[in-house]
């Protein structure tokens, strides 16, 4: 490998590990920007700047990024990278390990098609490297404009890309999907014919989270009963302080959970075979333990999903696996322990109407 290749590999790995630790997006972006600059350098410029100590003359290159570039260019392991490799390993309890080993895919993942930070190819290759057989690409639906949600034309274009990628990446599979907004009246932010073409649909509430409990209950029950919905995503909409959870931590709430009648919502999920998502994002950890226990008492299936927006975040499933272990969830109640064909068959066959 050339010095440039070594530097780009080091910077990419730093970005991956920063994403894994839920680092601020500004810090991640600094290393991504550094990689772009190195990639665009003229032949010999990298070596010249390292020798002359002028890396920080480049726009946006500071002491941290320049130290990574210089060390990697000299064939050394950058201190920043070594530190992250040591400190960013995610914990997985022995109780959670059988769950992680049983998971065959991730049913809630985002890409640069909406508000993710990596291409479908990057997300898929990372998922494969983690031992997955598939991932479900669930970028946002059009109403979520802040997340660059997919309108019909863009969703059709994404389906074409996924079809091409599945030839390239076989036997790994990218399943088609969407995270569709649940509108205030319980309808879905999508067209029936397009939703019907997808392998799997995650439905989530992203707006009006503080509406009264009766209206929110109706909204969620209608979504759980909808013929197109397979998984109810991040159930309560709560947000926690953005940091990695540690065993025994009491989560600090940043945004309170929405109010609804969980008995009615879980009854609908059980009746219509709609899975309840265990959302593994550190700032969500949704649903809270007491609601997950209630969902299980109703006989609901679950999906252990990362809601990943970057490759490093695909490792967050360990948090959901430990949560599943604490609740003693049977493996056959977790939908992403199914293989791809079985998952698609389940998504197309649960009772409707």
N, C-alpha and C positions, 0 to 999 in steps of 0.2 A: 504494500500500500504506500502511496505517496504521503508526504507531510500533510497535504490538503485533506486527503482521505482520513488520515488519523485525527485531524482537528475536527472535521465534520462529524466523525463517529463519536468523539468525546462530547461535543456540544449537543448532539442528538441524545446521547445517554443522559446528560445533565438535565435536559428538558424532560425526558421520560421520568426521571427520578423526582424532579420537582413537581410534576403533575401527580405522581404517586403520593406525594406528601401534602397535597392540596396547597402548594405554595401560591402566593399572590400572582395573579395573571401578569402584572407588570414585570415581575422577576422572570417568569417563564418567557415572556416576550423579549426580554433583553438577550437571552441566549439564542432564541430563534433569530433575532435580528443579527446577532454576531455570525450565526451560521450562514445567513444570506450574504453578508458582506464577504466572508471567506470564500463562499462558492463563486462569487462574481469577480474575485481578484484575478488580475492578469498573471500569466505564468511567471514564477519567481518572486512575485510581490510579497507573498506570505513570508518566505524565508528572509527576504530583505528587511521587512518590518520587524520580524522577531530579532534579527541580528542587531538592528539599529535601535530597538526599543521604542518604536514609533506606533505601536498598535493603538495606543490611546489617542492618537491624533485623528483616528477615524471617528465619524459621528456615531454616538451611541455606545462606543466601546469604553468601558470603565475598568477599574482595577481587577474586579472579579472575572469578567469575561476575558480580559486580556491575559490574565494568568493561566486560565484554562487553555486558551489558544497557544500561548508560548510553550507551555509544558508539553502539550500534545504534539506540537510541531517538532519538539526535540526528542520525541519518542518516549516521553515520560508519562506516568499516570498523574493527571492534574490533582492537586490536593483537594480541590472542591469536589471532584468526582469521587475520590476515595472516601471523603467524609460522607457524601450522600449514599454511597454504596453501603456504608457501615450503619448509618443512622436511619435510613428510610425503609428498612425491611419491615413488612407488615406482619403483625402477630397473627398466628393461627393456633388455636388451642388444639390439644389432642382430641378433644370432644368434637371440635369443628372439622377436623381433617377428613373424616369419612364423607361428610357432606360435600366438601370441596372436591374430593376425588370422584364423587358421583355426578357432579354437574358436567353436562356435556355442551353447554352453550350459555349465552347471555341474551336475554330477551328485550333489553332496553339499552340502546346504544345510539349515540349521535355522531355526526361527521360534519365536515365543512359545508355540506349541503344545507345545514341550518346553522346552529350555534356551536358546533363542535370545533375542535382545533386540529383535526387531522382528517385525511382522506379516508374513504371507505377501505381502500387497499391497505393503508397503514393500520387501521383498526383491525381489519381481518387478519393480517399477517401477525399482529401482536396476539390476537386471540388464539390463533393456531399455535404460536410459540408457548402459550400458557397451557396448552393441552386441550383446548376446546375443539369441538368438531364443527361448530357453527356459531354465528352470531346473527341476531335479528336487527337489521338497520331500521331504527325508529326515529327518524328526524321529525321535527315538529310540523304540525299542520298550519295552514296559511294564516289563521287568525292571529297567531303569536308572531306578529311582525317584528318585535324586538329580537326574536330568535331567528329571523329570516325564514319563517315557515314556508313549506313547499305548497305552491298552488298546483293545479292539475297538470299544467304543462311541465313544470319542473319535476313533479313526482314521476310522470311518465318517462322523462329523460333519466331519472335515477334508476328506474326499473330496467331501462336499456343498459345502463352501466353495470348494474348488478348481474344481469344476464351474461355480459361479456366477462366480468370478473370471475364468475363461477366456472367458466371454462378454464381460465388461467390458474385459479387457485385450487381446483379439484385435487383431492377429495374434500377439502374444506368447503363449507357452503355459507354464503351470505343469504339469509332468508329476507324476504321483503316485508316491510312493515311500516308503521308510522306511530308516533305518539300524538294521538288526536285530542284536541281540546274538547272538554265537556262544556257545552254552552250553558247559559244560565237556566234555560228551560229543560235541560237534560238531553237535548239533541247533540249530535256530533258535528264537529267542524270538518266535514268531509262529504264527498258525494258517494252515494251508495255503490255505484258501479265501480268506482276506483277502490273503495274500501274492500269490496268483494274480490278484487284481484290480488289482494295482499295475503301473504302467508299468515301474518299475525298482527293484531291491533292492540296497542296499549292505549287506554283512555285515562286522561288525567284532568284535574281541575287546576287551572293556572290563574284564574281571575275571580273577583268578587268572593274571596275566601271568607269574608266576614258576614256573608248573608245569613239570615236567620236559619235556625236549625231545621225547621220544617221544610223550607224551600231547598236547603242544601241536601236534605235527606231525599227529597223527591228527585232532585237533579242526579244524585249518585245512583239511586235505585234504577232510574230510567236508563242510565248508561250501562249499569251491570246487566240489565235485561236486553240491551240492544243486540240484535243478531250479529253485528260485526265485532263486538268487543270481546276480547279474550282475556285481558289482564287489566285490573284497575290499578293505576299507577299512583305512587306516593300519596297514600290514602288521605292523610289529614292536612297536607299542605304546610305542615309546620317547618320552620327553619331553626337550626341550632347554630351556635357560634362556630365559625368556620375553623375547625381544628380536628386533627385525627383523634378518634375516640381511644381511650385507654381502658383496660379492664377495671371495672369498679367505678368508673367515672359516672357522675350524675350530670347528664347533659344540660347545658345552659341554653335556655330557649331564647332565640332572637325574634322569632315570629310565632305567635300562638297558633295552635291547630284550629282548624275550622270546626264548627259544631254541627253534628248530625246525629241521627239515631242509629248507632252501629248495629243494633239487633236487626233492624229492617234492611240495612245495607248488606249485612252478611247473609241474611236470609235470601236476599235476591242473588247474591254471588253463588250461594250453595245451590239454589234452584236452577240457575241458568249456567252452572259450571264455569263461572268466570273466576279466574284466579286472583287472589289478593297479592299484590307485590310487596316483598320485603325489599325496600329500596336501600341500597348499601352506601349511598353517598354519605360521607361523614357529617355533612351539615343537614342531612335529613333523618337517617336512621328511622325510617317510617315503615310500618306503624309502630307506635309505642307498644311496650310489652303487653300492657293490659288489653289493648285492642287486638293484638295478634292472638293472644290466648282466646279471646272471644270468637275471633274468626275461625280458629281451629275447633272450638266447641260446636260451631255450626257445620263443621265438615268441609270447610272451604279448602280448595287447593291453593298453593302459593307458588310464586316465582321469585327466585333470588337473583335480583338484577342490580347492575352497577349504576345504571343511568350515566355511563361514562361519556365524557366529552373530550377525552384525550387518551392515547394508548396506555399511559401509566395508570390511569384510573380503572382499567379493566381488572386490576388486581384487587380492587376493593371488595370483591365477592367474599373475601375472608370474613368481613364483618357480618354479612348476612348468614354465613355458614355457622359462625359462633352463636349468632342469635337463634338460628334454627336448632342448634344443639341444646341450647338452654331450655327451649320449649319442647324438646323431644319430638320434633316433627318427623313423621315417617317419610322415608325417601320417596316412596311412590306417590306422595301427595305434592311433591315439588315438580312442577311441569318441565323445568329445564334439566331434569335427570333423564328425560326422554331423548331419544335420537331425533334427528331432524325430520325424518319422514313421519315418525310417530307424533311429534309435536304438531306438524302441519295437519295431520289427520285429526288430532284432537281439536285443534283450533277450528276446523271446518265442520265438526260434528257434534259439538255440545248442544243441549236442547234449546230450542228457540220458541218464543211466543207462548 
